[in-house]
Amino acid sequence: TLVNHKRESLLKHQTESGKLQKKLEAVALERDGIDARKDKTLDEISEMERGVRNVEAQLRDHSQQSAVEGGRINLAYQRKKKRLDEEYEALLNAIDNKRNEIDEQDRKLEDCDNRSRKLEDNLKALERLLVEVLVDQQKRLLKILTEAGQANVRYMKEREKYAMVHGTGGGGGTQGSSSPTSKSPSRGGSAGGSRRGTPS
């Protein structure tokens, strides 16, 4: 009875505990992956920001040059200005996209943290149930041992009582059986004497 008591509950809790542990490990791995991608994205943003500063420096230098040379528009100047402007705009757009990626990664990290906390809370609750079951098992074992000890004490007392009663009854029976034997010869002798005294 003790072994089977709540055995199914114990097995169920152990199975659920294993599942929760695996889920926690999966969330931790997912979070590590997101963290790694976020670090990479931050490195890419830093690299792009250096590119932006470089283009800005080129634009400042270029702006100090004249767009007109010898009374004519310097086409090379215009082409370079256009190229630098396009590169500058492309870098700014790329940085903006990467920052959006960072925001999304932060949301995913927060989601991982929330799921991890929920799983940990469920695991703690399950562990409390397991402890309650084990404590109940110990209480039942203690009760069985206590009842067994009490039953043994009662048995020993009954055995002693039986032994005392049995011993007294045997002695009385032995004394009673000796009385009739001692009285038989006297009755026989008296009868014989009476018959010898009768005249023939």
C-alpha positions in Angstrom: 0.0 0.0 0.0 2.8 2.4 0.9 4.7 1.7 -2.3 1.6 2.2 -4.5 0.3 5.2 -2.6 0.3 8.1 -5.0 2.8 6.3 -7.2 1.1 7.6 -10.3 1.2 11.1 -9.0 4.9 10.8 -8.4 5.6 9.4 -11.9 3.4 12.1 -13.5 5.2 14.9 -11.5 8.6 13.5 -12.4 7.6 13.4 -16.1 6.3 16.9 -16.1 9.4 18.1 -14.3 11.6 16.6 -17.0 9.5 18.3 -19.7 9.8 21.6 -18.0 13.6 21.3 -17.6 13.9 20.6 -21.4 11.7 23.6 -22.2 13.9 25.8 -20.0 17.0 24.5 -21.7 15.4 25.2 -25.1 14.5 28.8 -24.1 18.0 29.4 -22.8 19.5 28.2 -26.1 17.0 30.4 -28.0 18.0 33.4 -25.8 21.7 32.8 -26.4 21.1 32.7 -30.1 19.2 36.0 -30.0 21.9 37.6 -27.8 24.6 36.5 -30.3 22.6 38.0 -33.2 22.1 41.2 -31.3 25.8 41.5 -30.6 26.5 41.0 -34.3 23.9 43.6 -35.3 25.4 46.1 -32.8 28.8 45.5 -34.4 27.4 46.1 -37.8 25.8 49.4 -36.7 29.1 50.6 -35.2 30.8 49.8 -38.5 28.1 51.7 -40.5 28.3 54.7 -38.1 32.1 54.8 -38.8 31.2 54.8 -42.5 28.7 57.7 -42.0 31.4 59.8 -40.3 33.8 59.0 -43.1 31.2 60.1 -45.8 30.4 63.2 -43.8 34.1 64.1 -43.8 34.3 63.6 -47.5 31.2 65.8 -48.1 32.7 68.6 -46.0 35.9 68.4 -48.0 34.0 68.3 -51.2 31.9 71.2 -50.3 35.0 73.4 -50.0 35.7 72.8 -53.7 34.0 74.8 -56.4 31.3 73.4 -58.6 32.4 75.7 -61.4 35.8 75.4 -63.0 37.0 77.8 -65.7 33.5 79.2 -66.1 32.0 75.8 -66.6 30.2 73.4 -64.4 32.5 70.7 -63.1 30.7 67.5 -64.0 33.2 65.3 -62.0 32.3 67.4 -58.9 28.6 66.9 -59.4 29.0 63.1 -59.9 31.1 62.8 -56.8 28.7 64.8 -54.8 25.8 62.7 -56.0 27.7 59.5 -55.2 28.6 60.7 -51.7 25.0 61.8 -51.1 23.6 58.4 -52.2 26.2 56.5 -50.1 25.4 58.7 -47.1 21.6 58.1 -47.5 22.1 54.3 -47.9 24.2 54.1 -44.8 21.6 56.0 -42.8 18.8 53.8 -44.0 20.8 50.7 -43.3 21.5 51.9 -39.7 17.8 52.6 -39.2 17.0 49.1 -40.4 19.6 47.6 -38.1 18.2 49.6 -35.2 14.7 48.2 -36.0 16.3 44.7 -35.8 17.7 45.5 -32.4 14.2 46.5 -31.2 12.8 43.2 -32.5 15.6 41.3 -30.9 15.0 43.1 -27.6 11.3 42.1 -27.8 12.3 38.5 -28.4 14.7 38.6 -25.5 11.9 39.9 -23.2 9.6 37.2 -24.5 12.3 34.6 -23.7 12.7 36.0 -20.2 8.9 36.0 -19.6 8.6 32.3 -20.8 11.6 31.4 -18.7 10.2 32.9 -15.5 6.8 31.2 -16.2 8.5 27.8 -16.7 10.6 28.3 -13.5 7.4 29.2 -11.5 5.7 26.0 -12.8 8.8 24.0 -12.0 8.9 25.4 -8.4 5.2 24.6 -8.0 5.7 21.1 -9.2 8.6 20.6 -6.9 6.4 21.8 -3.9 3.9 19.1 -4.9 6.6 16.5 -5.1 7.7 17.4 -1.6 4.1 17.2 -0.3 3.8 13.7 -1.8 7.0 12.6 -0.3 6.1 14.0 3.1 2.8 12.3 2.9 4.6 9.0 2.1 6.8 9.5 5.2 3.7 10.2 7.4 2.1 7.0 6.1 5.2 5.0 6.8 5.5 6.4 10.3 1.8 5.6 10.9 2.3 2.0 9.7 5.4 1.5 11.9 3.6 3.0 14.9 0.6 0.8 14.5 2.8 -2.2 14.0 4.7 -1.4 17.2 1.4 -1.0 19.1 0.0 -4.2 17.8 3.2 -6.0 18.9 2.9 -4.6 22.4 -0.7 -5.8 22.6 0.3 -9.2 21.4 3.0 -9.6 24.0 0.6 -8.5 26.8 -2.0 -11.0 25.6 0.6 -13.7 25.5 1.8 -13.0 29.0 -1.8 -13.0 30.3 -2.5 -16.3 28.5 0.6 -17.8 30.0 -0.4 -16.8 33.5 -3.9 -18.1 33.2 -2.8 -21.4 31.6 -0.2 -22.0 34.3 -2.8 -21.6 37.2 -5.4 -24.0 35.7 -2.9 -26.9 35.3 -1.9 -26.9 39.0 -5.5 -27.1 40.2 -6.3 -30.0 38.0 -3.4 -32.1 39.4 -4.5 -31.6 43.0 -8.0 -32.7 42.3 -7.1 -36.0 40.7 -5.2 -37.3 43.8 -8.2 -37.3 46.2 -10.3 -40.2 44.9 -7.3 -42.6 44.8 -6.4 -42.1 48.5 -10.0 -42.9 49.6 -10.5 -46.2 47.7 -8.5 -48.6 50.0 -10.3 -47.5 53.2 -13.7 -48.2 51.8 -12.5 -51.7 50.6 -11.0 -52.6 54.1 -14.2 -51.6 55.9 -16.3 -53.8 53.8 -14.0 -56.8 54.2 -14.0 -56.4 58.0 -17.8 -56.4 58.1 -18.0 -59.6 56.2 -15.5 -61.4 58.4 -17.5 -60.5 61.6 -20.7 -62.3 60.4 -21.4 -65.7 62.1 -21.5 -68.7 59.8 
